[in-house]
Amino acid sequence: MVFRVSRLSRLVGAVTAATTVAFVAACGADEGGSDGDGTVTLEFAQWWGAELPAGEFDRIIDEFTAQNPNIEIELLSAPYASTKQQLLTGAASKTLPDVVGLDGAWVNDFAKQGAITDLSSLMADADYDDSQLASQIQIDGSTYMIPVVNFVYPLFVNKELLAEAGVADVPTTRGEFLDAATKISSSGGDVKGWALPLDTAVPNGIQNDVMSWLWASGGSMLTDDGKPNLTSPEVKNTVEYVKSLNDADVIAPGTLTMKEQDKVEKFSNGQIGMMIDSLAHINLIRENQPDMEFEVAALPAEDSYTGERGIPYASWGIGISDSSEHKAEAFKFVSYLMSQETNAQLSTIANGFPGNKNAEPDFDSSDPLFRTAFEIYQQGYPANEFVGLPKSEDLMRSFAEQLQLVLTGGASVDDALGAAQENWSSVIE
């Protein structure tokens, strides 16, 4: 499966305090090292295990260690937000674990800090055939992250709430979405049509919940040469649409401090009728609300749009610490996760799409919504222009701050986009 990437990709190629202390203590890449019997212990920090069915990730890891008795894997698993904060700290101090789960938004900064190593060199040393990889995230021509599993972000719809609001069909256009969100919000109680997480501490709501409307209509936030283009008519139209949803009072309260996990919780609890979210959370929703009837659909596009729809995506990416003393063993583990059989297994239990283009997910043993999402994916293209951008999260944050001003009446759309354009232009040179 070969991923069609965004324009930028073509250009640049709540845990407890005890858990946090344990994570930090484990994050010295040089600690653990080799045992007296020659066994190498690799620390692997990620958030994946927290989002998979209990025991499934351990089973995959156990299969690797059974095949490689001289290598032990010490899993450091925590929720996404906690993992992110710890890895940001570890990258700055050059104390990352040997192997790290990566978000594409972090790669440029980690590579420029010298925190993660050049995987192209390790692939060459291992005589690894990288033609099997669906995609690679490169900086200055070298690979620093390999997407292991790719997740699209479709529209999640609570079918019961739609039916109660008298909405017969899942919305396919912006106009239909506003109408459905309005009817859901008017049905009584504290239920709203949609949720918009704009917390600036974790600003990925700009990527997943705002720019997704732009990409769904084939738009771009960048020029053809990768420069910011936030004052374009298509970006302005997107922000005005989001503002119209806010003006119609169809967005769940708490937007300015809401994080992604809050949005998922509201959907699971029946407090919102629709959300844009990762397929990775299907397992979580099923676990929290096994009786909920929901479905996934393509993101609504502009009413007059007839082209291919971009669908936001994120990856469980993987990288290797530049300070690791066991890079060869670490890459052996990475190559295991990217092997055709293992990658198919992992993508299936994660409800994602394989990073090995020769691997095929097992639709028969996965959630039925996975097949639906795959069909949506095939009809459009994955789009995420934040992947590989320098200071990607800072860009999201500055945009979120301006959008907050728009939604609270502190700035016009034009002024907010002008300010965001100026900020982004100082970062993307």
Backbone torsions as a table, in degrees:
resi	resn	phi	psi	omega
1	MET	NA	114.8	-178.7
2	VAL	-99.5	126.5	-177.0
3	PHE	-85.2	129.8	168.3
4	ARG	-79.5	121.0	-173.5
5	VAL	-100.6	167.5	-179.6
6	SER	-71.6	171.1	-178.4
7	ARG	-57.7	-41.7	-178.3
8	LEU	-64.3	-41.4	-178.5
9	SER	-63.2	-32.5	176.5
10	ARG	-69.0	-31.0	-177.4
11	LEU	-79.7	-41.0	-173.4
12	VAL	-111.2	19.9	-178.1
13	GLY	68.1	NA	NA
14	ALA	NA	102.9	-179.2
15	VAL	-76.9	163.6	179.4
16	THR	-77.9	166.6	177.9
17	ALA	-61.3	-35.2	-179.9
18	ALA	-64.9	-40.8	178.4
19	THR	-64.4	-41.8	179.7
20	THR	-61.9	-45.0	179.2
21	VAL	-61.8	-40.8	-180.0
22	ALA	-64.9	-40.1	179.3
23	PHE	-62.6	-48.4	-178.8
24	VAL	-62.2	-40.7	-179.1
25	ALA	-63.8	-30.4	-177.7
26	ALA	-85.1	-10.6	-169.0
27	CYS	-86.3	13.8	172.3
28	GLY	-83.7	111.3	-172.9
29	ALA	-63.9	-23.7	-177.6
30	ASP	-87.7	-9.8	-178.4
31	GLU	-87.4	154.6	-177.6
32	GLY	90.2	-62.4	171.1
33	GLY	43.4	-130.5	-178.1
34	SER	-106.0	136.6	175.3
35	ASP	-79.3	171.1	-178.8
36	GLY	-61.2	-27.5	-179.0
37	ASP	-88.2	8.9	178.1
38	GLY	90.3	-1.6	178.1
39	THR	-71.8	133.8	178.5
40	VAL	-99.3	131.5	176.5
41	THR	-106.2	121.9	178.6
42	LEU	-105.5	127.6	173.9
43	GLU	-87.5	132.5	-176.5
44	PHE	-128.0	105.3	-179.6
45	ALA	-97.1	130.1	-178.5
46	GLN	-165.0	170.6	177.2
47	TRP	-109.8	0.1	-172.7
48	TRP	-63.0	-44.9	-177.4
49	GLY	-58.5	-30.7	-179.4
50	ALA	-72.5	-17.3	-176.8
51	GLU	-107.1	-1.2	-179.6
52	LEU	-100.4	157.3	175.0
53	PRO	-56.1	142.6	-175.0
54	ALA	-53.1	129.4	175.1
55	GLY	88.4	-17.8	-174.4
56	GLU	-68.6	-42.1	-178.8
57	PHE	-69.5	-38.2	178.0
58	ASP	-60.5	-37.3	-179.8
59	ARG	-63.3	-41.9	179.1
60	ILE	-65.8	-40.8	178.0
61	ILE	-65.1	-41.8	-179.8
62	ASP	-61.9	-35.2	178.1
63	GLU	-63.9	-37.2	178.1
64	PHE	-66.6	-47.3	-177.6
65	THR	-67.5	-28.3	175.9
66	ALA	-67.1	-36.2	178.8
67	GLN	-78.5	-23.5	-176.6
68	ASN	-130.4	76.1	-174.2
69	PRO	-64.3	-13.3	178.6
70	ASN	-89.7	2.4	179.7
71	ILE	-126.6	126.2	174.8
72	GLU	-108.6	143.7	177.9
73	ILE	-112.6	119.9	175.3
74	GLU	-100.1	106.9	-177.2
75	LEU	-78.7	129.0	173.1
76	LEU	-114.2	93.8	-173.9
77	SER	-107.1	135.3	177.2
78	ALA	-156.6	162.0	176.0
79	PRO	-57.4	160.2	-174.6
80	TYR	-52.5	-52.3	-174.5
81	ALA	-60.6	-40.3	-179.8
82	SER	-70.0	-42.4	178.1
83	THR	-60.6	-43.0	-179.8
84	LYS	-58.3	-49.0	-177.5
85	GLN	-62.7	-40.7	-179.5
86	GLN	-68.9	-37.9	179.8
87	LEU	-72.0	-34.7	175.5
88	LEU	-60.6	-42.3	178.1
89	THR	-66.7	-44.4	-179.8
90	GLY	-64.5	-35.9	178.9
91	ALA	-66.2	-40.9	-178.8
92	ALA	-66.2	-32.3	-177.3
93	SER	-100.9	5.3	-179.3
94	LYS	58.2	39.3	179.3
95	THR	-124.2	36.4	177.8
96	LEU	-68.9	150.9	170.8
97	PRO	-60.6	168.3	-176.2
98	ASP	-58.1	-47.4	-178.6
99	VAL	-121.0	136.3	-176.3
100	VAL	-132.4	138.3	168.2
101	GLY	-73.8	137.1	-174.4
102	LEU	-127.2	143.6	166.8
103	ASP	-96.7	139.4	-178.8
104	GLY	-56.7	-23.6	-179.5
105	ALA	-71.3	-17.3	-176.8
106	TRP	-95.7	-16.7	-165.1
107	VAL	-61.1	-48.0	-176.7
108	ASN	-58.0	-48.1	-177.9
109	ASP	-65.8	-43.9	-179.7
110	PHE	-62.9	-39.9	-179.8
111	ALA	-67.3	-43.4	-179.6
112	LYS	-66.7	-28.5	176.5
113	GLN	-77.2	-11.1	-176.4
114	GLY	75.4	21.1	-176.6
115	ALA	-84.6	-32.0	178.7
116	ILE	-115.1	151.9	-170.0
117	THR	-94.2	164.0	178.8
118	ASP	-74.6	107.4	-178.9
119	LEU	-74.0	-24.9	178.1
120	SER	-59.0	-41.0	179.2
121	SER	-65.7	-42.4	179.3
122	LEU	-66.9	-36.8	177.4
123	MET	-64.5	-39.5	178.1
124	ALA	-65.3	-43.7	180.0
125	ASP	-61.9	-35.5	-177.7
126	ALA	-89.3	2.3	-176.5
127	ASP	53.2	44.9	-175.2
128	TYR	-86.8	135.1	179.3
129	ASP	-86.2	100.2	-176.6
130	ASP	-82.9	2.2	177.7
131	SER	-68.7	-16.1	178.8
132	GLN	-79.7	-12.3	-178.3
133	LEU	-80.3	132.0	179.7
134	ALA	-67.2	-32.6	179.8
135	SER	-161.9	160.1	175.5
136	GLN	-139.3	144.1	177.4
137	ILE	-100.7	117.2	-174.0
138	GLN	-116.0	147.9	172.8
139	ILE	-126.6	123.4	-179.7
140	ASP	53.2	38.9	174.0
141	GLY	85.9	-3.5	179.7
142	SER	-115.5	143.8	-179.6
143	THR	-82.4	130.1	177.4
144	TYR	-120.7	-15.1	177.5
145	MET	-143.0	138.3	173.1
146	ILE	-113.4	120.1	175.4
147	PRO	-67.7	120.1	-178.4
148	VAL	-86.2	-50.0	176.3
149	VAL	-132.9	136.8	-178.6
150	ASN	-111.2	133.4	-177.9
151	PHE	-119.1	125.7	172.7
152	VAL	-85.8	158.8	179.5
153	TYR	-115.3	85.0	178.0
154	PRO	-83.0	-176.8	174.4
155	LEU	-86.2	124.0	173.5
156	PHE	-94.1	135.4	-176.6
157	VAL	-131.5	127.3	173.7
158	ASN	-81.0	106.2	-173.2
159	LYS	-64.0	-35.5	-179.8
160	GLU	-65.7	-43.9	179.9
161	LEU	-66.6	-36.8	177.1
162	LEU	-63.4	-44.3	-179.1
163	ALA	-64.5	-42.1	179.7
164	GLU	-64.0	-28.7	179.7
165	ALA	-86.1	-1.0	178.8
166	GLY	79.9	22.0	178.6
167	VAL	-97.7	114.2	-173.8
168	ALA	-78.4	-36.7	-173.5
169	ASP	-122.7	148.7	175.1
170	VAL	-64.8	131.5	-177.1
171	PRO	-63.3	140.0	178.5
172	THR	-116.9	-11.4	179.2
173	THR	-126.4	165.1	178.5
174	ARG	-60.8	-41.2	179.9
175	GLY	-62.2	-43.4	178.9
176	GLU	-66.1	-35.9	179.5
177	PHE	-65.5	-45.0	178.2
178	LEU	-61.2	-41.2	179.4
179	ASP	-63.8	-45.0	-179.7
180	ALA	-66.1	-42.4	-180.0
181	ALA	-63.5	-36.9	178.7
182	THR	-66.0	-43.8	-179.5
183	LYS	-66.9	-39.1	177.2
184	ILE	-63.9	-43.4	-178.3
185	SER	-68.0	-22.5	-178.5
186	SER	-93.8	2.1	-174.1
187	SER	-82.5	-2.5	176.3
188	GLY	106.0	163.9	-179.2
189	GLY	73.3	-157.3	-177.7
190	ASP	-103.2	20.1	-178.1
191	VAL	-80.3	136.7	175.7
192	LYS	-121.8	164.9	-176.0
193	GLY	-75.7	-31.5	-170.4
194	TRP	-151.6	162.3	174.5
195	ALA	-128.1	140.6	-178.3
196	LEU	-129.6	99.0	179.1
197	PRO	-79.8	116.6	-178.8
198	LEU	-124.0	24.3	176.9
199	ASP	-59.5	129.3	-175.6
200	THR	-79.7	-13.6	177.2
201	ALA	-71.5	-37.1	175.6
202	VAL	-127.9	83.3	-166.7
203	PRO	-86.1	23.9	-177.0
204	ASN	-71.5	-2.6	172.9
205	GLY	-62.8	-27.7	177.0
206	ILE	-65.5	-41.3	179.2
207	GLN	-69.9	-49.8	-169.9
208	ASN	-86.8	-33.4	-170.2
209	ASP	-112.1	-11.4	-179.3
210	VAL	-114.3	-62.3	-179.3
211	MET	-64.0	-20.3	177.4
212	SER	-58.9	-34.5	176.9
213	TRP	-64.7	-36.8	178.0
214	LEU	-66.7	-49.9	-177.5
215	TRP	-66.2	-30.5	-179.8
216	ALA	-63.7	-21.5	177.8
217	SER	-107.4	23.3	175.8
218	GLY	75.5	12.0	-176.1
219	GLY	-84.6	172.3	179.8
220	SER	-141.1	146.8	176.0
221	MET	-95.1	1.8	-177.6
222	LEU	-125.4	157.5	172.0
223	THR	-78.4	174.3	-179.3
224	ASP	-62.6	-24.4	178.7
225	ASP	-99.8	17.3	171.7
226	GLY	84.3	13.9	179.1
227	LYS	-91.3	156.4	179.1
228	PRO	-59.9	141.9	179.4
229	ASN	-140.7	50.1	-171.4
230	LEU	-78.8	-13.5	179.3
231	THR	-96.7	11.6	179.2
232	SER	-70.1	156.6	179.3
233	PRO	-58.5	-35.6	-176.6
234	GLU	-72.2	-35.7	176.0
235	VAL	-70.5	-41.9	178.0
236	LYS	-59.9	-42.5	179.1
237	ASN	-61.0	-38.3	179.0
238	THR	-65.0	-47.0	-179.4
239	VAL	-65.4	-38.8	177.5
240	GLU	-63.7	-34.6	177.8
241	TYR	-66.8	-45.3	177.6
242	VAL	-60.2	-40.3	177.4
243	LYS	-63.0	-36.5	179.4
244	SER	-66.0	-33.7	175.7
245	LEU	-67.0	-39.7	177.3
246	ASN	-66.5	-43.7	179.9
247	ASP	-63.2	-30.6	180.0
248	ALA	-81.8	-1.1	177.9
249	ASP	58.8	44.3	179.0
250	VAL	-108.8	3.0	-178.6
251	ILE	-98.4	136.9	-179.6
252	ALA	-59.2	141.8	179.5
253	PRO	-63.6	157.3	178.1
254	GLY	93.0	14.3	-176.2
255	THR	-52.7	-42.8	-171.7
256	LEU	-67.4	-20.0	179.7
257	THR	-121.7	8.5	-176.4
258	MET	-81.0	137.2	174.3
259	LYS	-108.4	169.7	-177.0
260	GLU	-57.3	-42.8	-177.9
261	GLN	-65.1	-27.7	176.5
262	ASP	-67.8	-39.6	178.4
263	LYS	-62.2	-45.7	-179.7
264	VAL	-64.0	-38.5	178.5
265	GLU	-64.5	-41.2	178.9
266	LYS	-63.8	-40.2	178.8
267	PHE	-65.8	-44.1	-179.6
268	SER	-62.1	-32.5	-178.7
269	ASN	-88.6	3.9	178.4
270	GLY	74.8	23.4	-179.0
271	GLN	-92.8	-13.6	173.5
272	ILE	-135.2	149.3	-177.1
273	GLY	-88.1	-27.0	-175.6
274	MET	-144.2	149.5	174.3
275	MET	-155.5	156.5	172.1
276	ILE	-99.0	121.9	-172.6
277	ASP	-154.5	165.9	-178.1
278	SER	-75.5	143.2	173.3
279	LEU	-60.2	-23.8	-179.2
280	ALA	-59.5	-21.3	-176.3
281	HIS	-90.8	1.8	176.2
282	ILE	-58.6	-45.0	179.9
283	ASN	-58.7	-42.8	-178.1
284	LEU	-64.9	-43.0	-180.0
285	ILE	-65.7	-42.8	178.6
286	ARG	-61.0	-39.4	-179.0
287	GLU	-68.7	-42.5	-177.7
288	ASN	-75.3	-37.3	-177.3
289	GLN	-135.8	75.8	-175.5
290	PRO	-61.8	-20.5	-178.0
291	ASP	-96.2	-3.0	-178.7
292	MET	-67.9	134.6	174.6
293	GLU	-99.4	111.3	178.6
294	PHE	-140.9	162.0	178.6
295	GLU	-140.7	168.9	177.1
296	VAL	-117.9	150.5	-177.2
297	ALA	-149.1	167.1	176.1
298	ALA	-65.3	150.1	177.8
299	LEU	-65.8	138.3	177.1
300	PRO	-62.1	142.3	179.6
301	ALA	-111.1	172.6	174.2
302	GLU	-55.1	147.9	-172.6
303	ASP	-57.7	-31.7	-176.5
304	SER	-97.1	1.5	-174.2
305	TYR	-81.5	135.0	-178.5
306	THR	-127.1	1.2	-177.0
307	GLY	-84.2	-171.7	176.6
308	GLU	-64.9	143.3	-178.7
309	ARG	-100.2	126.9	172.3
310	GLY	-74.2	141.4	178.1
311	ILE	-126.6	126.4	-176.6
312	PRO	-61.2	148.3	178.1
313	TYR	-143.4	158.2	173.3
314	ALA	-139.6	161.3	-175.8
315	SER	-126.0	149.6	160.2
316	TRP	-83.7	93.0	-180.0
317	GLY	-90.1	161.9	-179.7
318	ILE	-134.8	144.0	177.5
319	GLY	-145.9	173.9	-178.3
320	ILE	-124.9	135.2	-179.8
321	SER	-63.5	138.0	178.3
322	ASP	-71.7	-20.2	-180.0
323	SER	-92.3	-0.1	179.1
324	SER	-64.5	138.5	176.4
325	GLU	-88.1	0.1	-174.6
326	HIS	-131.9	54.4	-176.0
327	LYS	-65.4	-38.9	-179.3
328	ALA	-63.5	-44.1	178.2
329	GLU	-67.3	-37.3	178.8
330	ALA	-63.2	-40.8	179.4
331	PHE	-70.7	-30.4	175.4
332	LYS	-60.7	-39.2	177.1
333	PHE	-67.5	-42.5	177.7
334	VAL	-60.2	-44.7	-178.8
335	SER	-64.8	-30.9	175.2
336	TYR	-64.0	-46.8	179.4
337	LEU	-63.3	-28.2	-178.4
338	MET	-92.5	-1.5	178.3
339	SER	-65.2	154.0	-172.3
340	GLN	-56.7	-48.4	-176.5
341	GLU	-68.7	-49.0	-178.0
342	THR	-65.8	-40.7	-179.1
343	ASN	-65.5	-35.5	176.3
344	ALA	-65.5	-42.1	178.8
345	GLN	-62.2	-47.9	-176.5
346	LEU	-64.7	-43.6	-179.5
347	SER	-66.6	-32.2	179.6
348	THR	-68.0	-49.1	-178.0
349	ILE	-71.4	-20.6	-179.7
350	ALA	-91.0	-6.9	-174.2
351	ASN	59.2	43.6	177.6
352	GLY	-127.9	-177.5	-179.2
353	PHE	-107.2	140.8	-171.4
354	PRO	-63.9	148.3	172.8
355	GLY	-86.9	-16.2	171.7
356	ASN	-91.7	118.7	-172.6
357	LYS	-70.7	-10.3	176.4
358	ASN	-92.2	-8.9	-179.2
359	ALA	-85.3	147.0	177.8
360	GLU	-127.2	128.4	177.7
361	PRO	-65.7	150.7	178.7
362	ASP	-89.9	95.5	-177.7
363	PHE	-65.2	-29.4	-176.5
364	ASP	-67.6	-29.6	-177.7
365	SER	-104.7	3.1	-179.7
366	SER	-104.3	173.8	178.9
367	ASP	-62.3	138.6	-179.3
368	PRO	-56.1	-29.6	179.9
369	LEU	-67.3	-20.2	178.7
370	PHE	-63.3	-43.2	178.5
371	ARG	-63.7	-41.0	177.7
372	THR	-60.2	-45.3	179.7
373	ALA	-63.8	-36.1	178.9
374	PHE	-64.7	-38.5	177.4
375	GLU	-66.0	-39.3	176.2
376	ILE	-62.0	-44.0	179.9
377	TYR	-60.3	-43.7	-177.4
378	GLN	-65.0	-27.5	-177.9
379	GLN	-84.6	-11.7	179.9
380	GLY	-129.3	-143.5	177.7
381	TYR	-152.1	144.5	178.8
382	PRO	-72.2	136.0	-177.4
383	ALA	-136.7	122.5	173.3
384	ASN	-153.9	95.8	-175.6
385	GLU	-79.0	-3.1	177.7
386	PHE	-82.9	-19.8	-177.9
387	VAL	-62.3	122.6	177.6
388	GLY	87.0	-6.8	178.1
389	LEU	-69.3	144.9	174.9
390	PRO	-67.5	139.7	178.4
391	LYS	48.4	46.5	-173.5
392	SER	-54.8	-45.1	-177.8
393	GLU	-70.6	-31.0	175.2
394	ASP	-65.1	-36.9	177.0
395	LEU	-64.6	-44.9	176.6
396	MET	-59.3	-42.2	-176.5
397	ARG	-63.8	-45.2	-178.7
398	SER	-65.0	-35.6	177.1
399	PHE	-68.4	-40.6	179.2
400	ALA	-61.5	-39.9	179.5
401	GLU	-62.7	-40.7	178.8
402	GLN	-70.7	-37.8	178.7
403	LEU	-67.0	-36.1	176.0
404	GLN	-59.6	-40.5	178.2
405	LEU	-63.1	-39.5	178.5
406	VAL	-62.4	-46.7	-175.1
407	LEU	-71.1	-24.0	179.8
408	THR	-100.4	6.6	177.4
409	GLY	81.2	13.8	-178.0
410	GLY	-89.1	-9.9	179.9
411	ALA	-158.5	152.1	174.2
412	SER	-78.8	164.0	178.2
413	VAL	-60.8	-44.3	-178.8
414	ASP	-61.9	-45.4	-179.1
415	ASP	-65.3	-40.8	-179.3
416	ALA	-65.1	-43.6	-179.8
417	LEU	-69.3	-34.2	176.3
418	GLY	-63.5	-41.9	179.0
419	ALA	-67.5	-40.8	178.6
420	ALA	-65.7	-39.6	178.0
421	GLN	-60.7	-43.0	179.8
422	GLU	-63.8	-42.5	180.0
423	ASN	-64.8	-47.7	-178.3
424	TRP	-62.8	-37.9	-177.9
425	SER	-65.3	-25.9	177.9
426	SER	-77.5	-15.4	-178.1
427	VAL	-100.7	-46.2	-178.1
428	ILE	-93.7	101.3	-175.6
429	GLU	-99.2	NA	NA
